C-alpha cells in the first residue's frame, strides 16, 4: 500500500510541475468563474469526484486482495 501512495504522490507532483511550466495565458471562462466566486464550486465538485474515485479504487483493491487470499488458501 505504501508503494501505491508514493506512486500517487509522484504522479501528482509531476502533474503540478507540468502545469507550472505552461505559458501564462488568460482564460476568459476561468476569469469569469473566479470573479463570480463560482470557481470554488467547480473545484469542490472536482475534488469530490476524485476523492470518490480514489476511495472506490482502494475499496476494490482490498476486496480483490481478500478474494485472492481466499482463493490461494481455501
N, C-alpha and C positions, 0 to 999 in steps of 0.2 A: 504494500500500500504506500510505503514511503517513496518508492521509485516513481509511482504514478503522480504523487503530489509534486515531486521535484520536476518531473517532465511537464506537468501542467504549468508550474511557475516559470519554467524556462520558456515555454511557448508564449505565455503572457508577456514576459519581458521582451522576447523577440518581436512580438507584435507591436508593443509600445515603441520599441526602437524604430521599427519600420514606419509607424505613424509619425513619429517625431521628425523623420527625415523628409517628409513630403514638403513641397514648397507651400508657403502660406498663401492660399487663395481664399478669397471671400466667398462664402456660400450663403446665398440670399435666404434660403429656407432656414438654415441654422440661425442666422441673424434674426429672422422674424420670430422663430420659436423662442430664442433667448430673450428677445425684447418683450415678448408676451408672457414669459415665465413658464411656458409650456415645455421647454426643453427638459425640465426636471421630471415631468410626467413621462416623456419618452425614455429618459434614462432609467427611471424606475421600472417601466414595463420591460425594457431590455434586460435589466438585471434580474427581474423576477423570472423571466423566461429562461435565462442562462442558469440561474440557481435551480430551477425545476429540472432542467435537463441534466445538470450535474448530479443532483440528488437521485434522479431516476437511474442514471448510469451506475452510481455507487450501489444502489439497492439491487440492481440487476446483476452486478458483479458478485455481490455477496450471495445472492440466490444461486447463481451458476457455480460458484465455488462450493457451496453446500451440496449441490446436486452432484458435482464431480467427486467430491469427497465421499458421498454416499454410494456412488457407483463403483468406486475403487474398493471400498471396504464395506461390502454388504452386510 
